[in-house]
Amino acid sequence: MAMKITEECTFCSACEPECPVSAISAGAEIYVVDASVCTECAGYSDSPSCVNVCPVNCITK
């Protein structure tokens, strides 16, 4: 399963550089996660790095 960024995203860009597999990119109005690339940070971190840095908690499974 991949992470998902909801409409509450403020387009702050905090999450993009935290992704170890570059699955996060800027969309038209919010950041988006490429589900075919996202690993939920398995093998990189104990929890998804993007969730840990999101100031508005808009990243979910």
C-alpha positions as semicolon CSV with decimal commas, in nm:
position;residue;x (nm);y (nm);z (nm)
1;M;0,000;0,000;0,000
2;A;0,120;0,354;-0,066
3;M;0,085;0,679;0,119
4;K;-0,161;0,940;-0,006
5;I;-0,160;1,317;0,029
6;T;-0,507;1,462;0,091
7;E;-0,662;1,791;-0,019
8;E;-0,555;1,951;0,309
9;C;-0,200;1,977;0,165
10;T;-0,070;2,335;0,189
11;F;0,193;2,280;-0,085
12;C;0,471;2,354;0,165
13;S;0,715;2,104;0,006
14;A;0,837;1,960;0,339
15;C;0,758;1,604;0,232
16;E;0,922;1,589;-0,110
17;P;1,290;1,589;-0,005
18;E;1,218;1,340;0,276
19;C;1,107;1,060;0,043
20;P;1,395;0,812;0,002
21;V;1,255;0,674;-0,325
22;S;1,142;1,005;-0,482
23;A;0,776;0,901;-0,491
24;I;0,650;1,250;-0,399
25;S;0,623;1,529;-0,653
26;A;0,442;1,858;-0,700
27;G;0,100;1,825;-0,855
28;A;-0,115;2,107;-0,987
29;E;-0,240;2,219;-0,644
30;I;-0,103;1,968;-0,392
31;Y;0,186;1,725;-0,368
32;V;0,114;1,375;-0,494
33;V;0,254;1,029;-0,423
34;D;0,332;0,787;-0,704
35;A;0,176;0,470;-0,563
36;S;0,383;0,249;-0,792
37;V;0,704;0,382;-0,633
38;C;0,607;0,446;-0,268
39;T;0,738;0,187;-0,024
40;E;0,603;0,357;0,293
41;C;0,976;0,387;0,376
42;A;1,010;0,011;0,433
43;G;1,380;-0,059;0,465
44;Y;1,460;0,310;0,514
45;S;1,277;0,415;0,830
46;D;1,050;0,275;1,101
47;S;0,765;0,496;0,978
48;P;0,691;0,696;0,664
49;S;0,929;0,994;0,662
50;C;0,679;1,219;0,484
51;V;0,426;1,177;0,765
52;N;0,685;1,275;1,024
53;V;0,757;1,614;0,858
54;C;0,408;1,714;0,737
55;P;0,297;2,024;0,932
56;V;-0,074;1,969;0,862
57;N;-0,093;1,587;0,892
58;C;-0,241;1,543;0,547
59;I;-0,056;1,223;0,453
60;T;-0,237;0,895;0,512
61;K;-0,224;0,530;0,406
